[in-house]
């Protein structure tokens, strides 16, 4: 069975709206994919301001923005279909929306982007609100991508996405387990911004700095890193916990970037050691690195050096529209009424089929 799906995502970095048109093929439980069109629609300053300030809006204004943003996504999809000549080829849209609130402890999550508005504007079925069912079942609603990763890239025991957070997916005793390792690009980009850069290109700034051992020790001792799996970072962990620790240390921004890069590598080494040391398991030494952080050459090098004593084979996959592709597959699973959120990953009461379906 082939599903032609447009996947739509928007990250908290406000870099833009990612759209992917993918042909997802399932044959006897095996999934393959082909990305036929993809692009990032950069937000205007007006939309950056609207999305960036959404969490502080009164309830009425927030709901109005939810509707407006849904219409915005719908028109963006129509433009994407027209530009790439995809008329009458798309089966449905899977839209993650833009996360504004995520409070799993109180069983609440909210992503902007009204699914009904997207469906009406495009005239296509829409699947959105992918996290809500898992949250209602007591799960953390995150991470949600490892289910899709396992289906598309099953040959790697370890899979780490270097996104805003570094997120691990691993097979343990035949079961998929996934969790956040530590903040990643969010902190690195925040530090680079203090030098007038939106990010540290290829990690060149970090490479020019020197590792500060007291800061590295302080970061590695954070209590979060001793929590049991699965574990999920709070949305404000990078700004509320990590950045204040970094700013307490008097060193150059390049030194801070260098030190934080080695902190990420150290935490990745720690979690892989945890799983390699578990007795009675056949251990595969294959790690797939994905996400925007793979463009950071210095970070990838630091990770490789940290894992060298563990005899880990590292494969780097640079797919800029990976998240939108994964969302498309999660939508296909919802379309098929198959679980797209796993209790072992999120801590929910049970596996679930998540996503609201809007059909016109």
C-alpha positions in Angstrom: 0.0 0.0 0.0 1.3 3.5 -0.9 0.3 6.6 0.9 1.1 10.0 -0.7 1.2 12.3 2.3 2.2 15.9 2.9 3.9 16.2 6.3 3.9 19.6 8.0 6.0 20.7 11.0 7.1 23.9 12.8 9.9 23.9 15.3 10.1 26.1 18.4 13.2 27.8 16.8 10.7 29.6 14.4 13.0 28.8 11.5 9.9 28.3 9.3 7.2 25.8 8.2 8.6 22.6 6.8 6.5 20.8 4.1 7.3 17.4 2.7 5.5 15.4 0.0 6.4 11.7 0.5 5.3 8.4 -1.0 5.2 6.0 2.0 5.1 2.3 1.0 4.1 -0.6 3.3 4.7 -4.2 2.2 4.2 -6.9 4.7 5.0 -4.6 7.6 8.1 -3.1 6.0 8.0 0.6 5.3 10.0 2.5 2.7 9.8 6.2 1.6 10.6 8.5 -1.2 10.6 12.3 -0.7 9.2 13.8 -3.9 9.1 17.4 -2.9 10.2 19.4 0.1 10.7 23.0 1.2 10.9 25.4 4.1 8.6 28.4 4.1 10.4 31.0 6.3 8.2 32.9 8.7 7.7 36.6 8.2 8.7 38.8 11.2 5.0 39.2 11.8 4.5 35.5 12.2 7.6 35.1 14.2 6.2 37.6 16.7 2.8 36.0 16.7 4.1 32.5 17.4 6.8 33.6 19.8 4.2 35.5 21.9 1.4 33.0 21.7 1.9 31.5 25.2 1.2 34.9 26.8 -2.1 35.6 24.9 -5.5 35.7 26.6 -7.7 32.6 25.9 -9.8 34.3 23.3 -6.8 35.7 21.4 -5.0 32.4 21.5 -8.0 30.6 20.0 -8.2 33.3 17.3 -4.5 32.7 16.5 -5.1 29.0 16.4 -7.7 29.5 13.7 -5.6 32.0 11.8 -2.5 29.8 11.9 -4.6 26.9 10.6 -5.7 28.9 7.6 -2.0 30.0 7.1 -0.9 26.4 7.0 -3.7 25.5 4.6 -2.7 28.3 2.2 1.0 27.3 2.5 0.0 23.7 1.6 -2.0 24.9 -1.4 1.0 27.0 -2.6 3.3 23.9 -2.1 0.9 21.7 -4.1 0.7 24.3 -6.9 4.4 25.0 -7.0 5.3 21.3 -7.3 2.4 20.3 -9.5 0.9 17.8 -7.0 -2.8 18.3 -7.8 -4.8 15.1 -7.3 -1.8 13.3 -6.0 -2.1 13.9 -2.2 -4.1 11.4 -0.2 -4.0 13.4 3.1 -2.1 15.9 5.2 -0.4 15.2 8.5 0.2 18.5 10.4 2.0 18.6 13.7 1.4 22.3 14.2 3.5 24.6 16.4 3.8 23.6 20.0 3.0 26.3 22.5 2.1 24.4 25.7 3.3 21.0 26.7 2.5 20.1 30.4 2.2 16.3 30.5 2.2 16.3 34.3 -1.2 17.9 34.1 -2.3 15.9 31.0 -2.2 18.9 28.7 -0.5 19.7 25.4 -1.4 22.3 22.7 -0.1 22.8 19.2 -1.3 25.8 17.2 -2.9 25.0 13.8 -6.7 24.3 13.6 -7.1 21.1 11.7 -10.6 22.0 10.5 -9.2 25.2 8.9 -6.4 23.3 7.1 -8.9 20.8 5.7 -11.4 23.5 4.5 -8.7 25.6 2.8 -7.0 22.6 1.1 -10.0 20.4 0.5 -8.0 17.5 1.8 -8.3 15.2 4.8 -6.1 16.4 7.7 -4.6 14.5 10.6 -3.3 16.7 13.5 -3.2 16.8 17.3 -0.9 13.8 17.3 0.2 14.0 21.0 -3.2 14.5 22.7 -4.3 10.8 23.1 -1.0 9.8 24.6 -1.1 12.7 27.0 -4.7 11.8 28.1 -3.4 8.3 28.8 -0.8 9.6 31.2 2.1 9.6 28.8 4.5 12.5 28.2 3.4 12.9 24.6 7.1 12.9 23.6 9.2 11.9 22.0 6.8 10.9 19.2 9.2 10.4 16.3 11.0 7.2 17.4 8.0 5.1 16.3 8.4 6.3 12.7 12.2 6.1 12.9 12.0 2.4 14.0 9.8 1.6 10.9 11.9 3.5 8.4 15.4 2.8 9.8 15.2 -0.6 11.7 18.8 -1.7 11.1 20.4 0.6 13.7 20.1 -0.4 17.4 20.8 3.1 18.5 19.3 6.2 16.8 20.0 9.7 18.1 18.4 12.8 16.7 20.4 16.0 17.2 17.6 18.5 17.2 16.6 21.1 19.8 17.2 18.2 22.2 19.4 15.2 21.6 16.8 12.3 21.6 17.7 8.6 21.8 15.8 5.6 20.5 17.0 2.1 21.3 15.9 -1.5 21.1 15.9 -3.1 24.5 14.8 -6.8 24.8 12.8 -6.4 21.6 11.0 -3.3 22.8 11.5 0.2 21.5 12.6 2.7 24.2 13.1 6.4 23.6 13.9 9.5 25.6 15.6 12.9 25.7 19.3 12.8 26.4 20.0 16.5 26.9 19.4 19.9 25.3 21.3 20.2 22.0 20.9 22.7 19.2 18.7 25.0 21.3 21.5 25.8 23.7 24.2 25.9 21.0 22.1 28.3 18.9 21.3 30.5 21.9 25.0 30.8 22.6 25.9 31.6 19.0 23.2 34.3 18.9 25.2 36.3 21.5 27.9 36.7 18.8 25.3 37.8 16.2 25.1 34.3 14.5 21.8 32.4 14.2 23.9 29.1 14.7 27.5 27.9 14.9 28.2 27.1 11.3 29.8 23.6 11.2 30.8 24.1 14.9 33.7 26.4 13.9 33.2 28.7 16.8 33.2 25.8 19.3 36.3 24.3 17.6 38.1 27.6 18.4 37.3 27.4 22.1 38.7 25.5 25.0 36.8 23.1 27.2 36.2 24.4 30.7 36.4 21.5 33.1 34.5 23.1 36.0 31.6 24.0 33.7 31.6 20.6 32.1 31.5 19.0 35.5 28.6 21.2 36.6 26.6 20.4 33.5 27.2 16.6 33.8 26.0 16.6 37.4 22.5 17.9 36.6 19.9 15.7 38.4 17.9 15.1 35.1 20.7 12.8 33.9 20.0 10.4 36.7 16.3 10.0 36.1 15.0 6.7 34.9 14.0 6.1 31.3 11.8 7.1 29.6 12.4 10.7 30.5 11.4 14.0 28.7 13.0 17.4 29.0 10.7 20.2 30.0 10.3 22.9 27.3 12.1 25.5 29.4 14.9 23.2 30.6 17.5 24.8 28.3 16.6 28.4 29.3 15.7 27.8 32.9 18.3 25.3 34.0 21.2 25.0 31.5 21.8 28.5 30.4 21.9 30.0 34.0 24.6 27.4 34.8 26.6 28.3 31.7 26.3 32.1 32.4 27.7 31.6 35.9 31.1 30.7 34.5 33.3 33.6 33.2 34.7 32.4 29.9 34.4 33.3 26.3 31.4 32.3 24.2 33.6 30.1 22.1 34.7 28.4 25.3 31.1 27.9 26.3 30.2 26.5 22.9 33.2 24.1 23.1 32.3 23.0 26.6 28.6 22.4 25.8 29.5 20.5 22.7 31.6 18.1 24.8 28.8 17.9 27.4 26.4 16.6 24.6 29.0 14.1 23.6 29.6 13.0 27.2 25.8 12.5 27.8 25.5 10.4 24.6 28.4 8.3 25.7 26.8 7.8 29.1 23.4 6.6 27.8 25.0 4.2 25.3 27.2 2.8 28.1 24.1 2.2 30.1 22.6 0.0 27.5 25.8 -1.8 26.5 26.4 -2.8 30.1 23.1 -4.6 30.5 23.9 -8.3 30.8 22.3 -10.9 28.6 21.7 -8.6 25.6 23.1 -9.0 22.1 24.6 -5.6 21.5 24.7 -4.0 18.1 27.3 -1.4 17.6 25.4 0.6 15.0 24.4 4.2 15.8 22.4 6.4 13.3 22.9 10.2 13.9 20.2 12.4 12.4 18.8 15.9 12.7 20.0 19.4 12.1 23.0 18.9 14.5 24.6 16.6 12.0 25.6 19.7 10.0 27.8 20.7 13.1 31.0 18.9 12.1 32.7 19.6 15.4 29.8 18.1 17.4 29.7 15.0 15.2 33.5 14.7 15.6 33.2 15.1 19.4 30.5 12.4 19.6 32.6 10.0 17.5 35.6 10.5 19.7 33.6 10.0 22.9 32.2 6.7 21.5 35.4 5.3 20.1 36.2 3.3 23.2 32.8 1.7 22.9 33.5 0.4 19.4 30.4 2.2 18.0 30.0 2.5 14.3 28.4 5.9 13.6 26.4 6.6 10.5 25.4 10.2 9.8 22.2 10.8 7.9 21.6 14.4 6.8 18.0 14.8 5.9 16.8 18.4 6.5 13.1 17.5 6.3 13.4 14.5 8.4 10.8 15.6 11.1 8.2 16.4 8.5 8.8 13.0 6.9 8.3 11.3 10.3 5.1 13.3 10.9 3.8 12.1 7.5 4.4 8.5 8.6 2.8 9.0 12.0 -0.2 10.3 10.0 -0.2 7.2 7.8 -0.3 5.0 10.9 -3.2 7.0 12.2 -4.9 6.6 8.9 -4.5 2.8 9.2 -5.6 2.8 12.8 -2.3 1.4 14.0 -0.5 2.5 17.1 1.7 5.6 16.6 2.5 6.3 20.3 4.1 3.5 22.4 3.8 3.3 26.2 7.4 2.1 26.5 8.5 5.3 24.9 6.2 7.9 26.6 5.2 6.2 29.8 1.5 6.1 29.0 -0.9 3.5 30.3 -0.9 1.7 26.9 0.0 2.1 23.3 -2.4 4.3 21.4 -3.5 5.6 18.0 -3.2 9.4 18.2 -4.5 12.1 15.9 -7.7 13.9 15.1 -9.0 13.4 11.6 -10.7 16.2 9.7 -12.4 15.3 6.5 -14.2 17.7 4.1 
